[in-house]
């Protein structure tokens, strides 16, 4: 999110949330938290994503919070009145203020994006793990806006623009540079231009989707790229971008192992066909071995010569000699029989190759067609439908163990349960890697209060029910898992509570 989006989001939240209160704050999955906010006249759902590459804060359609298989956060704030919403002057933070003089800090940038509950200038609770809990909260930076105090003449145009205004929306910079020829502007001219367009951006935003797939707050007068869609407000723009990115990431993740498997298969088939194309050389070897066998039989009277090779008259090339390698532990006749067998084997290999070539060509053509179709699909649900339609054809290319490598080389254990990959940590370091590699919609499990492995179920978002027994630190749990497109939940039948 850029700073100018926060300006308008701040106004939206002020209009909606003042005098309201948080009923519940839950995290249904990794890097994502929902705040259910109630006012005198309405109910809202404030959604925050700290996912790297997709940091977002927006108001979405209200629905009741799930009562199970979620983690509650900031429970001390439940019921406390919201007294204000604010942002700093030059940094990407947003604050919710409460009647008890505490504040929720939303950090809207970097791979350390997080939510902090702060009271009396101390961090009381956090959404994601944070090393300095109990310390003073991080403070916004005083970033430069229209006050250039260094020589930026040697910087690239993009870096000059950011030096002039650190809050400038970066995703639109390449198009603006090209359209206005900003590379030719002096530093003073560029500073005047940046200030002008940013002031207009602050006064009159035009939230829209461009035909190139990007979103912007610039009007078509400033950024003359055709509009694919206009958004009612900035909140809708943020929501659209977040959900589009999430769908694309889920599609990319779902495609990933299948595309790799198809490409790997095609490469192997290409290599195999290249070798088979040289099958005629096998016939040449078969003919040579047969001739050597005949030549040796003609010299069988020499018996056991106990040498590594023999030079004799070539029966097939008059007045020529031929050198034939021998096995020391065989006599001449025995070596002849060995070459007859090698000739027969080379002939069989040739015949098998001739049969195999059309089969492999057909297999390669099929794999290439599947790969082309898979790569062309840009919608998650279309991809799922395609997978169902070609389930039998795709089965040979499915990852059966989570990796083609041996388990010893993996950072965690893997297994398959009714088509779903399950990851199980090997040790503390392995547990960390496992959680980092998991997708936000995967299901994470760990027994609270006891040491043991973390477990992740790789979600494919179809309806699924299974039972697994997982042992960690002496703890055993069994569960049923079901999933819909937008929800994951567990129905537990375990001796202790698990939060997933």
HUJO-V618389 format. One record per backbone hydrogen bond with DSSP energy under -1.0 kcal/mol. CO is the residue of the C=O (numbers start at 1). NH is the residue of the N-H. E is the energy in kcal/mol with one decimal. If there is no record, write none. Layout:
BEGIN
co = (CO;CO)
nh = (NH;NH)
e = (E;E)
END
This chain:
BEGIN
co = (2;3;4;5;6;7;8;9;10;11;12;13;14;17;20;21;22;24;25;26;27;29;31;33;34;35;36;36;37;38;42;44;45;46;47;48;49;51;56;58;71;74;75;77;81;82;84;86;91;92;94;95;96;97;97;98;102;103;104;105;106;110;114;115;116;117;117;118;119;122;125;132;135;141;144;152;156;157;158;159;160;161;164;165;170;172;173;174;175;176;177;177;181;182;186;187;188;189;190;191;192;193;194;195;196;197;198;199;200;207;208;209;209;210;214;216;217;219;223;226;229;233;234;235;236;237;238;239;240;241;242;243;244;245;246;247;248;249;250;251;252;255;256;257;258;259;260;261;262;263;264;265;266;267;268;269;270;271;272;273;275;276;278;279;280;281;282;283;284;285;286;287;288;289;290;291;292;293;294;297;299;300;303;308;310;312;314;317;320;322;324;327;331;332;333;334;335;336;337;338;339;340;341;342;343;344;345;346;347;348;349;350;351;352;353;356;357;358;359;360;361;362;363;364;365;366;367;368;369;370;371;372;379;380;381;382;383;384;385;386;388;390;391;394;395;406;407;413;415;417;420;421;422;423;424;427;428;429;430;431;432;433;434;439;443;445;454;455;456;457;472;475;477;478;480;482;487;489;491)
nh = (6;7;8;9;10;11;12;13;14;15;16;17;18;20;82;38;79;36;73;34;71;32;50;48;26;46;23;24;44;21;39;37;60;35;58;33;56;54;49;47;27;77;78;80;99;19;97;95;93;108;106;86;104;83;84;101;98;118;96;116;94;113;107;127;105;124;125;103;122;119;117;135;123;143;166;155;160;161;162;163;164;165;146;168;173;176;177;178;179;180;181;182;184;185;190;191;192;193;194;195;196;197;198;199;200;201;202;203;204;231;216;228;229;213;210;208;206;223;225;211;209;237;238;239;240;241;242;243;244;245;246;247;248;249;250;251;252;253;254;255;256;259;260;261;262;263;264;265;266;267;268;269;270;271;272;273;274;275;276;277;278;279;281;282;284;285;286;287;288;289;290;291;292;293;294;295;296;297;298;300;302;303;332;326;324;322;317;320;314;312;310;330;335;336;337;338;339;340;341;342;343;344;345;346;347;348;349;350;351;352;353;354;355;356;357;360;361;362;363;364;365;366;367;368;369;370;371;372;373;374;375;376;383;384;385;386;387;388;389;390;391;394;395;397;398;409;410;424;422;420;417;458;415;456;413;431;432;433;434;435;436;437;438;442;457;455;425;445;423;443;475;472;470;493;491;489;484;482;480)
e = (-1.5;-1.7;-1.4;-2.4;-2.8;-1.3;-2.1;-2.8;-2.1;-2.0;-1.5;-3.2;-1.2;-2.8;-3.4;-2.8;-2.4;-3.3;-2.7;-3.1;-1.0;-1.3;-2.2;-2.6;-2.1;-2.8;-3.6;-1.1;-3.2;-2.2;-3.1;-2.3;-2.6;-3.0;-2.2;-2.3;-1.8;-2.6;-2.8;-3.2;-1.8;-2.0;-1.3;-2.1;-2.0;-3.2;-2.9;-3.1;-1.5;-2.2;-2.7;-1.9;-2.7;-2.3;-1.2;-1.8;-2.4;-3.2;-2.1;-2.3;-1.5;-1.2;-2.8;-2.1;-3.1;-3.1;-1.3;-2.6;-1.4;-2.4;-3.2;-2.3;-2.5;-1.4;-2.7;-1.6;-2.3;-2.3;-2.0;-2.1;-2.1;-2.3;-3.8;-2.1;-1.4;-1.9;-2.7;-2.0;-2.6;-2.3;-1.1;-1.5;-1.9;-1.6;-2.8;-2.4;-2.2;-2.2;-2.8;-2.2;-2.0;-2.3;-2.1;-2.1;-1.8;-2.0;-2.2;-1.7;-3.2;-2.6;-2.0;-3.3;-1.6;-2.0;-3.3;-2.2;-2.7;-3.1;-2.7;-2.0;-3.5;-1.3;-2.5;-2.5;-2.5;-2.5;-2.6;-2.5;-2.6;-2.5;-2.5;-2.5;-2.4;-2.5;-2.5;-2.6;-2.7;-2.7;-2.5;-2.4;-1.9;-2.9;-2.3;-2.2;-2.6;-2.7;-2.5;-2.3;-2.6;-2.3;-2.0;-2.6;-2.6;-2.2;-2.7;-2.9;-2.0;-1.8;-2.4;-2.3;-1.1;-2.2;-1.7;-1.6;-1.5;-2.1;-2.4;-2.5;-2.2;-2.9;-2.1;-2.2;-2.4;-2.3;-2.2;-2.7;-2.8;-2.2;-2.0;-1.4;-2.1;-2.0;-1.9;-3.1;-2.7;-2.8;-1.1;-1.7;-2.8;-2.3;-2.0;-1.7;-2.4;-2.0;-2.2;-2.0;-2.0;-2.0;-2.2;-2.2;-2.3;-2.3;-2.7;-2.3;-1.9;-2.2;-2.4;-1.9;-2.4;-2.8;-2.3;-2.4;-1.7;-2.5;-2.3;-2.9;-2.5;-2.1;-2.2;-2.7;-2.4;-2.1;-2.4;-2.7;-1.9;-2.2;-2.5;-2.5;-2.3;-2.6;-2.6;-1.4;-2.2;-2.1;-2.3;-2.4;-2.5;-2.1;-2.3;-2.1;-1.2;-2.4;-1.2;-1.9;-1.4;-1.5;-1.4;-2.4;-2.8;-2.0;-2.7;-2.7;-1.7;-2.4;-2.8;-2.8;-1.7;-2.1;-2.6;-2.1;-2.2;-2.2;-1.1;-1.6;-2.8;-2.5;-2.6;-3.0;-3.0;-2.2;-1.5;-1.8;-1.2;-1.6;-2.2;-1.7;-2.7;-1.6;-1.9)
END
